[in-house]
């Protein structure tokens, strides 16, 4: 939908941001701290952080690169954390 703007130009009508935007930001913030927690627990480096719903609750899925033992190859591990 558009309306007449200055000079007769059509301007798009701006709509308010959806309410869920704040919820997404909150989940991202919680999962960011979950990523730090997983890295500290495993002694590794965070590769990725995502959210998933399990049993109606949002959980953070953190993939961490953990150093290998005795000079071995590092290994990738996935940790699921409830924020």
N, C-alpha and C positions, 0 to 999 in steps of 0.2 A: 504494500500500500504506500502511496506517496502523497505529498501535499505540496501546494505552491510555496516556493521559497522566494527569497529576494530576486528581483529581476524576472519573475515568472518561471524560474527553473523549478523542476520537480525534485523534491528532496525525499529520500527514504525516511520513513517514520522509524525512529529509534525506539527499541523496546528495552525494558529492564532485563538485566541478567537473570537467568533462572535461579531459583532458590537453591538448587542442588550444587551450584558452583562453590559455595562455602563448604559444603559437605565434602566435595572432592578435595578442596584445599586442605581440609582438616585431615582427611585420610592420607594425603600425600605427606603432610607434616609428620603424622604418626609413623608412617612407613619409612620416612627419612631417618628418624631416630631408631627405628627397628633395624635399618641397614647398618647403622653405626654399632648397635648392640651386637648384631650377628658378626661383624668384623672383629670386634673386641673379643667375643667368645671363641672364635675359631682361629684368631691370629692371622686372618687372611685379608684380602682386598675385595671390596664390593664390586661386582661386575654389573648387576642389575637388581632393581627393586620393582615389584609390581603388586597389585592387589588382586584378591580373589575372594569370592564368597563361599564359605563353607558352613553348612548348617544354619544359614540365615545371618551369619556374622562375617564381617570383613576381616580378612587376614592378610598379612604382608608376606610375600614370597621373595626371599632374598637369595640371590646366587652369589657365592663367594669363591674366590680363587685362593686356595689354601696352599702354602708352601709345602713342597715335598720333603720327606724325611731323608736324612743322610745324602743330601744332594740330589735326590730323585726329582722327577718331574712334579710340578705343582698339580693339584687336582681340583676339580670344580665340584662344589657341594651346594645343595639347595637347602635353605632353612626356612621353615614356616613359623611366623611369629604373630601372635594376637596382640594388636596395639592396645 
